[in-house]
Amino acid sequence: MADNPDMTLPSPSPELRQQALAALLQPDPQQKVLLAHTLYAHAATLSIANQLHIAAPAGLPGCPARPELRSHLDVPKRSAYTPAGLAALIHAVTHIEFNAINLALDAAWRFDGMPRDYYLDWLRVATEEAQHFSLLRTQLQAMGYDYGDFPAHTGLWDMTHKTAGDVLARMALVPRTLEARGLDATPAMQAKLRKVATPDALAAVGILDIILRDEIGHVAIGNHWYRHLCSERGLDPIRTYSKLAAAYGAPRLKGPFNLDARRAAGFDEAELALLGI
């Protein structure tokens, strides 16, 4: 979709970050997907405001009325060996990918003074997350369900809100921490789905292959800009990460870890050693 030449910009503004904010505020999932793809397709033609004097509006991020959002402790656990349980598992990943669109759009609009490539990187992430969401939603629909049919939790956006005031903290604790956990969790989820072994479960395994491949690149983008900011501010990346994780209450990382994927995403051996492996 991102290369469709017939797409038009979602509003008259030629400014990239305002467009990203408009997409972030869009509550309808299909429209948000369309806006993410369209924005990335036109990104090279858009100006980027060095200082964007817009206070964070109410209603961030734009979300549909469903799914019902709960604490992660209140989301029911179901067996993936039942049709509804398998759908609930796929729905949980679909919700993560919907949140990931919002995370990327928020990174693109919120922070002033970054190089142009920073904004283009996060728009690329947004369009890839939109593709992931669409693949998963299509799979849910093929099973007789849709996005919104099961309750979901807000964990990813909570850290986005905490780090809204500092791009360094955002890069450290969202892509390099929360999204990197997905690199670790995906192989175990795929193994579970292979045991279920129904056509729907195996289709989900294939979608997760695509997601894992792309997420390595997304975490690498977070690593790149985190190190860029540490260098710019004269900070040691490892010591700074420990301080930020403590200051912002980042979750403690638990294994097993997907070390190959983490290395491919740009974590060095000193960082991996701190995981306690």
C-alpha positions as CSV (number, residue, x, y, z in Angstrom):
1,M,0.0,0.0,0.0
2,A,2.8,2.4,0.8
3,D,3.8,2.7,-2.8
4,N,0.4,3.3,-4.3
5,P,0.8,6.4,-6.4
6,D,-2.9,7.2,-6.2
7,M,-2.8,8.0,-2.5
8,T,-3.3,11.6,-1.5
9,L,-2.2,13.3,1.6
10,P,-4.7,13.1,4.5
11,S,-4.8,16.9,5.0
12,P,-3.6,20.0,3.2
13,S,-0.6,20.5,5.6
14,P,2.8,19.8,3.9
15,E,4.4,19.4,7.3
16,L,5.4,15.8,8.2
17,R,5.0,16.0,12.0
18,Q,1.6,17.5,11.9
19,Q,0.6,14.7,9.5
20,A,1.9,12.1,12.0
21,L,-0.1,13.7,14.8
22,A,-3.2,13.6,12.7
23,A,-2.7,9.9,12.1
24,L,-2.0,9.3,15.7
25,L,-5.3,11.0,16.7
26,Q,-7.3,8.9,14.2
27,P,-9.4,6.4,16.2
28,D,-10.5,4.1,13.4
29,P,-8.0,1.3,12.9
30,Q,-8.4,1.0,9.2
31,Q,-8.2,4.8,8.7
32,K,-5.1,4.9,10.9
33,V,-3.5,2.1,8.8
34,L,-4.3,4.1,5.6
35,L,-2.9,7.3,7.0
36,A,0.3,5.6,8.1
37,H,0.9,4.1,4.7
38,T,0.0,7.3,2.9
39,L,2.2,9.5,5.1
40,Y,5.3,7.2,4.5
41,A,4.6,7.2,0.8
42,H,4.7,11.0,0.7
43,A,7.4,11.5,3.4
44,A,10.1,12.6,0.9
45,T,7.9,15.5,-0.3
46,L,7.1,16.9,3.2
47,S,8.8,19.6,5.2
48,I,9.8,18.9,8.8
49,A,9.3,21.6,11.4
50,N,12.4,22.0,13.6
51,Q,10.2,23.4,16.3
52,L,6.5,22.3,16.3
53,H,4.6,24.5,18.8
54,I,1.7,22.1,19.4
55,A,0.9,21.0,22.9
56,A,-0.1,17.3,23.2
57,P,-3.8,17.3,22.5
58,A,-6.4,15.4,24.4
59,G,-7.3,12.0,23.1
60,L,-3.9,10.5,22.5
61,P,-3.6,8.0,21.1
62,G,-6.7,7.8,18.9
63,C,-8.3,4.4,19.7
64,P,-11.6,2.7,18.7
65,A,-14.3,2.1,21.3
66,R,-13.4,-1.6,21.3
67,P,-11.4,-3.5,22.5
68,E,-12.2,-2.9,26.2
69,L,-8.9,-1.9,27.8
70,R,-8.0,-3.4,31.2
71,S,-5.0,-3.9,33.4
72,H,-2.9,-6.8,32.1
73,L,-3.8,-8.7,35.3
74,D,-7.5,-8.5,34.4
75,V,-7.2,-9.9,30.8
76,P,-8.5,-13.5,30.9
77,K,-6.1,-16.3,30.0
78,R,-7.4,-18.9,27.5
79,S,-6.1,-22.1,26.0
80,A,-4.8,-21.7,22.4
81,Y,-6.1,-25.2,21.8
82,T,-9.7,-23.9,21.5
83,P,-10.9,-21.8,18.6
84,A,-11.8,-18.9,20.9
85,G,-8.5,-19.2,22.8
86,L,-6.4,-19.2,19.6
87,A,-8.3,-16.1,18.4
88,A,-7.7,-14.4,21.7
89,L,-4.0,-15.0,21.4
90,I,-3.9,-13.7,17.9
91,H,-6.0,-10.7,19.0
92,A,-3.5,-9.9,21.8
93,V,-0.7,-9.7,19.2
94,T,-3.0,-7.6,16.9
95,H,-3.5,-5.2,19.7
96,I,0.3,-4.9,20.3
97,E,0.7,-4.1,16.6
98,F,-2.0,-1.4,16.8
99,N,-0.2,0.1,19.7
100,A,3.0,-0.1,17.8
101,I,1.6,2.1,15.0
102,N,0.8,4.7,17.6
103,L,4.2,4.4,19.3
104,A,6.0,5.1,16.0
105,L,3.7,8.0,15.0
106,D,4.2,9.5,18.5
107,A,7.9,9.2,18.1
108,A,7.7,11.0,14.8
109,W,5.5,14.0,15.9
110,R,6.5,14.6,19.5
111,F,10.2,15.4,19.6
112,D,11.8,18.6,18.2
113,G,15.2,19.1,16.8
114,M,16.1,15.6,15.6
115,P,17.7,14.9,12.2
116,R,15.4,14.4,9.2
117,D,16.3,10.7,9.1
118,Y,14.9,10.2,12.6
119,Y,11.4,11.2,11.4
120,L,11.6,9.2,8.3
121,D,12.8,6.1,10.2
122,W,9.8,6.3,12.5
123,L,7.4,6.7,9.7
124,R,8.8,3.6,8.1
125,V,8.3,1.8,11.4
126,A,4.7,3.1,11.5
127,T,3.9,1.8,8.0
128,E,5.4,-1.6,8.8
129,E,3.5,-1.9,12.0
130,A,0.4,-1.0,10.1
131,Q,1.1,-3.9,7.7
132,H,1.5,-6.3,10.7
133,F,-1.8,-5.1,12.2
134,S,-3.6,-5.6,8.8
135,L,-2.1,-9.2,8.4
136,L,-3.2,-10.2,11.9
137,R,-6.6,-8.6,11.6
138,T,-7.3,-10.3,8.3
139,Q,-6.4,-13.6,10.0
140,L,-8.8,-12.9,12.8
141,Q,-11.5,-12.1,10.4
142,A,-10.9,-15.4,8.5
143,M,-11.5,-17.1,11.9
144,G,-14.8,-15.4,12.4
145,Y,-13.5,-12.7,14.8
146,D,-12.3,-9.1,14.5
147,Y,-10.1,-6.6,16.3
148,G,-12.0,-5.5,19.4
149,D,-13.7,-8.8,20.2
150,F,-11.5,-9.5,23.2
151,P,-10.3,-7.2,26.0
152,A,-6.8,-5.9,25.8
153,H,-4.3,-4.1,28.0
154,T,-2.5,-0.7,27.8
155,G,1.1,-1.7,28.9
156,L,3.0,-0.4,25.8
157,W,1.3,3.1,25.8
158,D,1.9,3.6,29.6
159,M,5.7,3.8,29.0
160,T,5.2,6.1,26.0
161,H,3.3,8.5,28.2
162,K,6.0,8.4,30.9
163,T,8.8,9.2,28.4
164,A,6.9,12.0,26.5
165,G,9.3,14.6,27.9
166,D,12.6,13.2,26.7
167,V,13.5,11.6,23.4
168,L,16.5,9.9,25.0
169,A,14.3,8.1,27.6
170,R,11.8,7.2,24.8
171,M,14.5,5.6,22.7
172,A,16.0,3.7,25.7
173,L,12.8,2.4,27.1
174,V,10.3,1.8,24.3
175,P,12.1,0.4,21.3
176,R,15.1,-0.9,23.2
177,T,13.2,-2.3,26.1
178,L,9.5,-3.0,25.5
179,E,9.7,-3.7,21.8
180,A,12.9,-5.7,22.2
181,R,10.9,-8.0,24.5
182,G,9.0,-9.0,21.5
183,L,12.2,-10.4,19.9
184,D,12.4,-12.7,22.9
185,A,8.8,-13.7,23.1
186,T,8.1,-14.4,19.4
187,P,9.9,-17.8,19.1
188,A,8.2,-19.2,22.1
189,M,4.8,-18.1,20.8
190,Q,5.6,-19.6,17.4
191,A,6.5,-22.9,19.2
192,K,3.1,-22.9,21.0
193,L,1.3,-22.3,17.7
194,R,3.1,-25.1,16.0
195,K,1.9,-27.4,18.7
196,V,-1.6,-26.3,18.1
197,A,-1.0,-27.1,14.5
198,T,-4.3,-26.1,13.0
199,P,-4.3,-24.2,9.7
200,D,-5.1,-20.9,11.5
201,A,-2.3,-21.4,14.1
202,L,0.2,-22.2,11.3
203,A,-0.9,-19.2,9.4
204,A,-0.2,-17.1,12.5
205,V,3.3,-18.6,12.7
206,G,4.0,-17.3,9.2
207,I,2.7,-13.8,10.1
208,L,5.0,-13.8,13.1
209,D,7.9,-14.6,10.9
210,I,7.3,-11.4,9.0
211,I,6.8,-9.4,12.3
212,L,10.0,-10.8,13.8
213,R,12.0,-9.9,10.8
214,D,10.7,-6.3,10.7
215,E,10.9,-5.9,14.5
216,I,14.6,-6.5,14.4
217,G,14.9,-3.5,12.2
218,H,12.6,-1.4,14.5
219,V,14.7,-2.2,17.6
220,A,17.8,-1.4,15.5
221,I,16.4,2.0,14.8
222,G,15.8,2.6,18.5
223,N,19.4,1.5,19.2
224,H,20.8,3.8,16.5
225,W,19.0,6.9,17.8
226,Y,19.6,6.1,21.4
227,R,23.4,5.9,20.8
228,H,23.2,9.0,18.6
229,L,21.6,10.9,21.5
230,C,24.0,9.5,24.1
231,S,26.9,10.6,21.9
232,E,25.4,14.1,21.4
233,R,24.9,14.5,25.1
234,G,28.3,13.0,26.1
235,L,26.7,10.1,28.0
236,D,27.8,6.5,28.4
237,P,25.1,4.3,26.8
238,I,25.2,1.5,29.3
239,R,25.3,3.6,32.5
240,T,22.7,5.9,31.1
241,Y,20.4,3.1,30.3
242,S,20.6,1.7,33.9
243,K,19.8,5.2,35.3
244,L,16.8,5.7,32.9
245,A,15.4,2.2,33.6
246,A,15.4,2.9,37.3
247,A,14.1,6.5,37.0
248,Y,11.2,5.5,34.8
249,G,10.3,2.2,36.3
250,A,11.1,0.1,33.3
251,P,10.2,-3.6,33.7
252,R,13.0,-6.0,34.6
253,L,13.9,-8.1,31.7
254,K,13.5,-11.9,32.1
255,G,14.8,-14.7,29.8
256,P,14.9,-16.7,27.8
257,F,16.5,-14.1,25.4
258,N,16.6,-14.3,21.6
259,L,20.3,-13.4,21.5
260,D,20.7,-13.8,17.7
261,A,17.8,-11.3,17.2
262,R,19.1,-8.9,19.8
263,R,22.6,-8.9,18.2
264,A,21.0,-8.4,14.7
265,A,19.1,-5.4,16.3
266,G,22.4,-3.8,17.4
267,F,22.8,-4.8,21.0
268,D,26.5,-5.3,21.7
269,E,28.1,-8.0,23.9
270,A,28.5,-5.7,26.9
271,E,24.7,-5.0,26.8
272,L,23.9,-8.6,26.4
273,A,26.1,-9.5,29.4
274,L,24.0,-7.3,31.6
275,L,20.9,-9.5,30.9
276,G,22.3,-12.0,33.3
277,I,22.6,-14.8,30.7
